[in-house]
Amino acid sequence: MDRYEASLLRLPKAVDRASMASSVEVIVESLANVVAPDRDGHLLENLTFRPGANHLREVEKAVSFVAASLGAGGFTCFDVCGLIFALRDVLCDHLEGPADTEMRAYMEWLAVLAGDSLATGREQSALERWHNELDEGTPLVMVTPELPAALFVCKPDSRVAAGVLGRLLLSVVRTGAKAAIIDVSGISGRLEVAFADALERFLSHAKVAGKVTIFARGVHSNDVSSWETIAGRSGAKIVFEEYFDVCVAESLKVGNWRLLRSS
């Protein structure tokens, strides 16, 4: 930790030594296991440190895990590489000759691996955050007390599609709705398997199939046949409309509601 705090590679900021030490401890333990005797007290013969070697797999997995975790926590590649190089310097202080050269080269490769894992971890963290925000932010509105409408946007994956359609199902069951609206005009691209699977599970539910008329808006013309096939398998009734206000007006008719001007 002294070497890491003094590193010129990392971005200048306060170091949580306890937290960072617990992270690097995972890597140190994996390295220690490589050079430790086995259960019979025998050391690994002809021990070398070469990227990708089988006996170093746990070391590299530990580095990838730590780097991805730090990346998800907001650390940069400079911070993670500074940590790996600080560890390299501490380890190589006790080595000389070919062993020193080999370990330095291997630790530099681990720094490259850490940088790649950090980028992957940050990307995965961003995707998870995006999916959570999309799931929570996709509008599900009650047009009337008995008419729910799900308004899909962007490109929902299977989890988001299942979550929103699950909430739509709860609204249908709770209100006894005879019609519901699924608006996919905000989805980018064509019908994908993830959304189709979630849609079929929704339409096949006992509270929907044959009991609720689904008004679908914004379905791509080339996807209409796929929606009809899903509806046919599910026993559900789907009506395709181009405009949302038409969906609302027709849905109200199904539920025996009428729109009237106030004067």
N, C-alpha and C positions, 0 to 999 in steps of 0.2 A: 504493500500500500504506500510505503514511502516512495518507492520508485515510480508508482503510478501518479501520485500527487505531483511529483517533480517532472513528469513527462511533458515535453513540449509538443507532443502530437495531439493530446486531448484538448478539448475546448476548455478555456479557463473558467472554472466554476467550483463551488464547494463540493467536496467529495464525502459521501456517506460511507465512511470506511467499513462499518459493520456490514452494510448491505452489499458493497462491492466485494468485500472479503468472502462473504458467503457464496457469491457468484463464482469467483475464481477458485474457491475451494473445490468445487465440482470438477474443474479441469485438473487441479493438482492431484486429487484423489485418483482420477482415471490414469494419470501419468504414473503415479505411485504403484498402481496395480500392475502396470506393465513391467516394472523393474522388480517387483516383489517376488519372493519365492512362491512356488505352487504349494499345494497341500502336503506334498512329500518333501518340501524343503529345497526343491530344485529350482535354479534360476533358468530363464529362457536362454537357450544357447544361440550364439551368433545374433544377438539382439541388434537390430538396426532401426533407425527412424527414417522411414521413407513414406511419402504421402500415399495413402490408400492401402497400406499393408494390413493384413487381417488382424494382427495382434494390436494394431493401433485404432481399430474401428471404434472402440468405446471412447477413446480420447477425442476423436473427430466428432463423434455424436455429441459428446459433452460440450465441445467448443460451439457446435452448431446450435445446441439448445440454449446455452448461455447467451450467445450473440443475438439469437432471435428474441429471447426474453428481454434483453437490454434494449433492443431496437423497439420492441413494443412499448417499453417504458419511457421512450423519448431520447435514448442515448444515440449519438451519431457514430458513424464509422470511425471518426477520429478518436472517439472515446474508447471504442472497443479495440481498435488496433493499438492504441496506447496501452491498454491493459495487457494485451497479448505480448507486446514488446517489452513491457516492464517485467512480465513473468519470464520471458526469454532471458533478459539480462540477469535476473536473480539465479535462474537455473544454470546459465553458462558461466557464472562466476566460479563455479566449482569444477569446471571442465577445462581441458586443454587439448591441443593437438587436433587430430581427426574427429574426436568425439565432440569437441567444441564446434568445429565447422559443420558437422552433420546436424547437431541439435539446433544451431542457429538457422540453418537452411530450413529445417523442418518447422520450427516455430514461425518463420516468416511465411511458410505455406499455410500454417494454421491461421495467420492473420488474414490472408487472402480468403480462406474458407469462412472466417468469422465475418468478413465484410459482406460476402455473398449471402450468408445466413441472416445477417442483420437486415439486409434489403428485403429478403423474402419474408422475414418476420414482420417488418413494418408494413409491407404490402398486404399480408394476411390480416394484420390488425386493422388496417384501413378498410379492407373488404368486410370484415366482421362488423365494424362500426357502421359502414354504409348499409349493410343488410339490416342491422338493428334499426337504424333510422328510417329506412324505407318501410320496414314492417310496421313500426309505430306511427309513421307519418302518412301512410296511404289512407286517403279519406274513406270513411264508412259513414254515410249520412242517412238520417231518417227524413225522407222527403215529407212524409206524413207519419203519424204514430204507427201506421201499419204498412209502410212502404220503405224498406231499406234499400240503399244503393251503394255498391262498392265501386270506387273510382280508381282504377289501377293506373300507375304512372311508371315511367322508366322501363326497367327490365327486371321484373321480379323473378327470383330463383324459386326453387321448390318450397323452401321454408317460408319465404314471404307470401307466395301464392296460397299455401296451405293455411298460414296464419290469418290472412285477410278473409279468405273464404270461410274459415272456421268462425270468425267473428260475424260474418254475414249469416251463417247458419244459425248461430245463437240468436241473432236479431229476428230471423224468420220464426224460430221456435218460440221465442219470448213474446212476440206480438201476434202470432197466429197469422202472419202475412200470407196472402193468396198470390202475391206477385213480388218480384224483386228485380233489381236492375244491376247488371254487370257491365260497366263501361270500361272497355279496353282501348279506347282511342288514344290514351296517353302512353301506351306501351310501345316501345321502339322495336321494330322488327316484326317478324311473323310469329305464329303460334309455335311454341317450343314444347318439348316433351315434359319438362318440369311443370309448366303451367297446365298442360293438357291433363296430366295425371291428377293434379290437385282439383281441377275442374270436374273431372269424372267422379272423384270421391265425393265432391259436394253434390253433384247432380244425382248420384246414386243413393244418397241418404234417404232413409225412410220418410223423413219429414219434408223432403223436397220432391223426390221422384213421383210424378203423377198427381201432386198436390199443389205445387207452386209453379206459376208461369214465370219463366225467366226471360226478361227483355234484355237482349244483348246489343250494345251499341259499339261501333268502332271496329267490328270484326273485319279483318282484311278479306276482300272478295275471294281470294284464293284459299282462305281458311274456313269459309262457310261450310263446305262439305265435311271438313274434319270435325267442326263443332256439331254438325247434324249427326255424324256417326257416333260421337260421344253421347249425345243426347239419346240417340236410338238405343244404344247399349244400356243406358241408365234408366230409360223409361221416363225421361223428363221432357217437358215441353219448352222449347226455346223459340222466341220470336225475335227476328233481327230487324233493327231499326237504324236509321241514319242519324237521327237527331235526338238529343236527350229529352227535349220537351215533349216529343212524341212518345217516348218511352214512359214518361211520367203520366201523360194523359191516358194512354192505353192501360197502364198498370192500375190507375185509379178506377177505370171501368171494370177491370177484373175484380177489384175489391169492393165494387158497388159504391164508389165515391164519385162525386161530381165536383168540377171546378166551377165556381160561380163568382161573377163580379160583385163587388160590394154594393154597387149602385147601377 
